Amino acid sequence: MAKENPLKKVTDAEIVQMLSEGIIGSEIASKLGVNLRTLEARLTRIRDKALAKNAPHLVGNYFRKQLIK
């Protein structure tokens, strides 16, 4: 049986919220039980969807749209 990806249970907003709290990528990956490269790939997709240039821009976009507090 294939192993389920823990990232499927986490929303984009939850990941961005962790970034906004100052949690670095390796800590987020560890907390979620995934490889850092897997998390980085997800973050790239999130940034692309939000048309953000980098992590601070992404957090700002989510904050302005009130998707995170």
N, C-alpha and C positions, 0 to 999 in steps of 0.2 A: 504494500500500500504506500502511495506517495505521501511524503511529509508535507503537511500544510504550512504555507508561508505565514508567519505571525504578522507580517506587515498588512495582510489582507484585512485584519481585524482593527487596524488603526486608521483613522481618517487623516486626510491631509492637514486639516486644521489642528488636530492633536499634535502632529509632528511639528508644525510651525509654532504652535504654542510652546513646545519644549525649547525650540530655538530661541523664542522671545524671552524665555526665562534664563537664558545664558547657558543652557546645557549643550555641550559640544557634540558633534556627530558621533564620535566613538562611544560616548556615554549613552546617547540615545540608542545606538545600535545594540549595546550591551543590555540596556534596560528592556529592549524589545526582543532580544534573543536572536538577532540577525547579524550577518556579516556587515562590516562597515561599507564594503563596496555595494552591497544590496541596498543599504540605506541611501548611499550617495546617488545611486541610479534613480531611486524614488524621489529624492530631493530635486534632481535634475528635471524629472517629469513635472513635479509640482511647480518649479520655477518657470518652466516652459509654458505651462497652462496659465500661469499668473502674469506672464510677460515680464518677469522680474529679472534683473541683471545679476543679482547676487542675493545672499541670504538676508542682509539688512533690508534690501529693497523688497524682498518677499515678505518679511515680517511687517514692514510698513504698509504694504498693500493689503495684507490680511487685517491689520489693525484698522486701517481707514475704512475697509468694507465691513467692519465689526464682526469678522469671522472668528477673532480671538479677542481676549480682554487683557 
